[in-house]
Amino acid sequence: MNPQAEELNVVIREKSSNVFELLSEKGKAIFFPKKGILGQTAEAKGTKINATIGAAIEDDGSPMRLESIASKINMDPSLVFPYAPSFGRPDIRAKWKSMIYEKNPSLAGAELSLPVVTNALTHGISMAAYLFLDPGDEVIVPDMFWGNYNLTLGNAYGAKLVKFNTFKNGKFDLEAFEAKLNEGEIGKKVFLLNFPNNPSGYTPTYAEQNSIVEIVKAAAEKGNKMVAITDDAYFGLVYEDGIARESIFSEFCQLHENILAVKIDGATKEDYVWGFRVGFVTFGMKGADAELYGALEAKTAGAIRGNISNSANISQSLLLAAFNSKEYEAQKAAKYNIMKARYDAVKVTLDDEKYKTYFSAFPYNSGYFMCVQLADGLIGEEVRKILIEKYGIGVISLGSILRIAYSAVAATDIKELFEGIYSACEDCK
């Protein structure tokens, strides 16, 4: 093993043997190279003549660039063209950490890692898998989960997705989650929760979230060592009262010394910048300190360095400028209101009992999506094709379930959307 990896492992073992046991073999072996090219480049920073970094520099010392590109970007070239650090830009990392505390007030006083920048959330989930999953390891997920987990966790790292029933009697199936979490021998457990959920568009109520937390705490008290991954892609888009507003990460990271909470989030959906590809990985654990977090951050950055090198500088710079803008909060609130109006239009439309002849809604209250269960005898793929060919409507078929991204539909078109689904079902019958 590389001595630099072992240095990090020594820190992690001394600070928390539990965290060390949770690391995958890749996670134990990875490190961020402080020596070699990166180390020598860092030492040469500020020299009169610097021939270390693999980038081209203009004679005036600014980044070399094509005017056909630079002329389209109204930003300091130093914020756009050079490489960003593998950890991410220090300024946006610090800003995002402060925003996590602002969005989750119950975290006041809790010590978190400094977020590490990833190439959005898929990459963040991949890096979490790199650090904590060996081939054959199980990841507990609800049976309504984002299909890309299959590629990111299964195909890429050989993990096995173990599913529990998501809903029972119109509520989150707490019994199914508890049973799955306590299945098998006491030992390492990894679970991934995504709220608001894709595809269902559901976030637990306060009572349900409290119950989930108690289930996890009880499992930890039995001696299980757990990686609690939260996919917070749609964080903040909650449209009903009585629904948990903070990330469940806020609870997990203060719960027990056997639980390492890993928050995967980013600007993609929260700030409507899907193509920017800026996400974050943040660690939280009861009793953890800056030294332990620093070692985990270095391993994460090492995995990123060996995977994509670093995330885009221009995206980080643009987002940081937005976060620091006086107009940011008002602009974000305006977009939220548009999203909520679309959600409200769905709720009003589905109040019509006639739709239950052919489909019924799964619980939903947040995010971008909602799902309907088709009546017996209806095949989702057949309905989907009729919707496209006859009614000019596109939805996603998941077997006997249709996923509807109302986030992409004007409120004034919601009624037509569901009328089309009703008519397509009638055509199939």
ZILINLIN-V427679 format. One record per residue. RES is the residue in one small letter. PHI is phi in whole degrees, 0 to 359 (* if undefined). Layout:
# ZILINLIN-V427679
RES|PHI ; RES|PHI
This chain:
# ZILINLIN-V427679
m|* ; n|300 ; p|304 ; q|291 ; a|293 ; e|295 ; e|300 ; l|293 ; n|296 ; v|299 ; v|299 ; i|296 ; r|297 ; e|292 ; k|278 ; s|198 ; s|296 ; n|299 ; v|296 ; f|299 ; e|293 ; l|281 ; l|294 ; s|286 ; e|298 ; k|296 ; g|297 ; k|291 ; a|275 ; i|278 ; f|203 ; f|264 ; p|289 ; k|276 ; k|252 ; g|64 ; i|300 ; l|295 ; g|295 ; q|293 ; t|295 ; a|298 ; e|293 ; a|273 ; k|301 ; g|92 ; t|289 ; k|296 ; i|238 ; n|243 ; a|250 ; t|258 ; i|282 ; g|277 ; a|220 ; a|267 ; i|237 ; e|292 ; d|298 ; d|275 ; g|93 ; s|275 ; p|297 ; m|292 ; r|203 ; l|271 ; e|297 ; s|297 ; i|265 ; a|301 ; s|293 ; k|268 ; i|240 ; n|267 ; m|216 ; d|304 ; p|305 ; s|291 ; l|265 ; v|240 ; f|271 ; p|288 ; y|298 ; a|270 ; p|297 ; s|298 ; f|288 ; g|102 ; r|297 ; p|302 ; d|291 ; i|285 ; r|297 ; a|294 ; k|294 ; w|295 ; k|298 ; s|295 ; m|289 ; i|300 ; y|295 ; e|295 ; k|281 ; n|230 ; p|302 ; s|291 ; l|280 ; a|307 ; g|91 ; a|276 ; e|267 ; l|242 ; s|288 ; l|280 ; p|303 ; v|256 ; v|280 ; t|241 ; n|277 ; a|73 ; l|282 ; t|302 ; h|294 ; g|297 ; i|296 ; s|298 ; m|291 ; a|296 ; a|296 ; y|305 ; l|283 ; f|234 ; l|239 ; d|261 ; p|307 ; g|92 ; d|296 ; e|264 ; v|238 ; i|278 ; v|222 ; p|293 ; d|288 ; m|261 ; f|223 ; w|294 ; g|301 ; n|292 ; y|300 ; n|301 ; l|286 ; t|291 ; l|263 ; g|280 ; n|295 ; a|284 ; y|238 ; g|74 ; a|283 ; k|248 ; l|281 ; v|249 ; k|257 ; f|240 ; n|296 ; t|281 ; f|235 ; k|214 ; n|55 ; g|76 ; k|227 ; f|297 ; d|278 ; l|294 ; e|296 ; a|295 ; f|297 ; e|298 ; a|297 ; k|292 ; l|295 ; n|261 ; e|288 ; g|78 ; e|283 ; i|289 ; g|171 ; k|285 ; k|229 ; v|234 ; f|226 ; l|229 ; l|244 ; n|233 ; f|230 ; p|306 ; n|281 ; n|251 ; p|256 ; s|282 ; g|73 ; y|243 ; t|237 ; p|298 ; t|291 ; y|303 ; a|295 ; e|295 ; q|297 ; n|300 ; s|292 ; i|301 ; v|298 ; e|295 ; i|298 ; v|293 ; k|299 ; a|298 ; a|294 ; a|292 ; e|293 ; k|286 ; g|114 ; n|293 ; k|253 ; m|233 ; v|255 ; a|258 ; i|266 ; t|246 ; d|267 ; d|259 ; a|303 ; y|252 ; f|306 ; g|95 ; l|265 ; v|249 ; y|244 ; e|234 ; d|286 ; g|83 ; i|258 ; a|304 ; r|265 ; e|267 ; s|294 ; i|294 ; f|306 ; s|302 ; e|279 ; f|300 ; c|283 ; q|240 ; l|271 ; h|195 ; e|292 ; n|270 ; i|243 ; l|259 ; a|269 ; v|235 ; k|265 ; i|252 ; d|211 ; g|165 ; a|275 ; t|314 ; k|265 ; e|303 ; d|242 ; y|58 ; v|229 ; w|300 ; g|276 ; f|286 ; r|59 ; v|236 ; g|231 ; f|216 ; v|243 ; t|233 ; f|253 ; g|212 ; m|200 ; k|299 ; g|86 ; a|284 ; d|232 ; a|299 ; e|291 ; l|296 ; y|298 ; g|300 ; a|293 ; l|292 ; e|297 ; a|294 ; k|293 ; t|297 ; a|296 ; g|295 ; a|297 ; i|294 ; r|305 ; g|276 ; n|249 ; i|233 ; s|77 ; n|192 ; s|274 ; a|296 ; n|293 ; i|298 ; s|295 ; q|296 ; s|293 ; l|296 ; l|294 ; l|299 ; a|298 ; a|294 ; f|300 ; n|271 ; s|283 ; k|294 ; e|272 ; y|303 ; e|298 ; a|293 ; q|294 ; k|293 ; a|297 ; a|295 ; k|291 ; y|301 ; n|297 ; i|295 ; m|297 ; k|294 ; a|297 ; r|291 ; y|300 ; d|299 ; a|295 ; v|296 ; k|300 ; v|296 ; t|299 ; l|282 ; d|292 ; d|290 ; e|296 ; k|299 ; y|295 ; k|293 ; t|300 ; y|243 ; f|201 ; s|226 ; a|278 ; f|288 ; p|304 ; y|206 ; n|198 ; s|192 ; g|80 ; y|253 ; f|233 ; m|211 ; c|233 ; v|238 ; q|267 ; l|286 ; a|294 ; d|306 ; g|95 ; l|267 ; i|250 ; g|305 ; e|294 ; e|294 ; v|297 ; r|301 ; k|292 ; i|297 ; l|301 ; i|289 ; e|287 ; k|256 ; y|243 ; g|64 ; i|234 ; g|246 ; v|223 ; i|257 ; s|263 ; l|236 ; g|72 ; s|265 ; i|244 ; l|251 ; r|262 ; i|241 ; a|270 ; y|292 ; s|300 ; a|258 ; v|237 ; a|301 ; a|304 ; t|289 ; d|258 ; i|297 ; k|301 ; e|297 ; l|302 ; f|284 ; e|297 ; g|295 ; i|297 ; y|300 ; s|293 ; a|295 ; c|297 ; e|296 ; d|298 ; c|295 ; k|295
